[in-house]
């Protein structure tokens, strides 16, 4: 029996009253994009701090960075989301805990914080490798110019390390988009969750997930294009530029 495709299903109204199926997918896409942007900002910010700790001369700072990386990198992401969403509110005082449980935006921010902290461990390790790949003479030259350790990181080490690790950050940005789909397990209404809801109500499995697949491909293509443009702007003549 041949499958009867029905692309008009995206114009049909969902029985849950949320609008047409196509509109619901658009809402899921918007939530996915918003979460991805916030996650990437958090991962870059926190990951930079972790990368600095991992390469800091202080052994205590190195140990703190190593502990962070090992904890967040070795625990499965879905387990981390469950801990943030289900366990953390139980550890808070009663009033704040009850407020968090009833907060409508809790799934969204749980995804942002949970995946952001997880991706920060990856970014931190990439920056560590980028900093360690630099010639030691650069840090010595910064010290000879009278720069403090923080200034040498800010003006010399981190700018060069980001140029080295930018292609890996592009991969992480694409991975972040796909990782947001795990949020459906805690009630985050992103693209995959909307496609799943659509196929349950309309019984149009292929149309729903083929649409989601196409949107993911386009979204990741946009990310690659934007990140490559940034990569070209970050290139330094004589240092790996084409």
KAKAHU-V865694 format. One record per helix or strand. SS is the DSSP state (~ for helix, > for strand). FROM is the first residue (numbers start at 1). TO is the last residue. If there is no record, write none. Layout:
BEGIN
SS;FROM;TO + SS;FROM;TO
END
This chain:
BEGIN
~;7;11 + >;13;13 + >;20;20 + ~;21;55 + ~;59;74 + ~;77;91 + ~;94;102 + ~;106;133 + ~;136;144 + ~;149;186 + ~;191;202 + ~;205;234
END
